[in-house]
Amino acid sequence: MKFLDVAVAVIIGLSAFVSLDAFSPTANVAASYALERQASARDSLSALIASPGVAWLQSASMAQTCALLASLSNNSVVFSATQGAVACRGAPAGAVASANLTLSFPSRTLVLEAWAIAKP
């Protein structure tokens, strides 16, 4: 009978620890942080399209596009573009989320990317 009491006590104790872990807010905080950084990357891409305009992006050379993206990048969002095998830059260190947008023009296909950087 004493063995049964100890076994029940162990099961109750393990259940308590599992419940604490399952209902802990840290998982929700991490998930909401990742979603916030993803939204930041998407919003930055939208602002990027509105800034120079689609017509400028269509007519600009890859060098001009890369220069614009480098000037618009900051410590929270880094931009890049890819056209065929040519890319401005790769994923930066500390990137936690990304978003991309493909623009298909008659003369070329341009893939714009935004990486959200982890907040310190």
Buried (B, 14 or more C-beta within 10 A) or exposed (E): EEEEEEEEEEEEEEEEEEEEEEEEEEEEEEEEBEEEBBEBBBBBBEEBBEEBEEEEBEEBEBEEBBEBBEEBBEEBBBBBBBBEEEBBBEEEEEBBBBBBBEBEEEEEEBBBBBBBBEEE
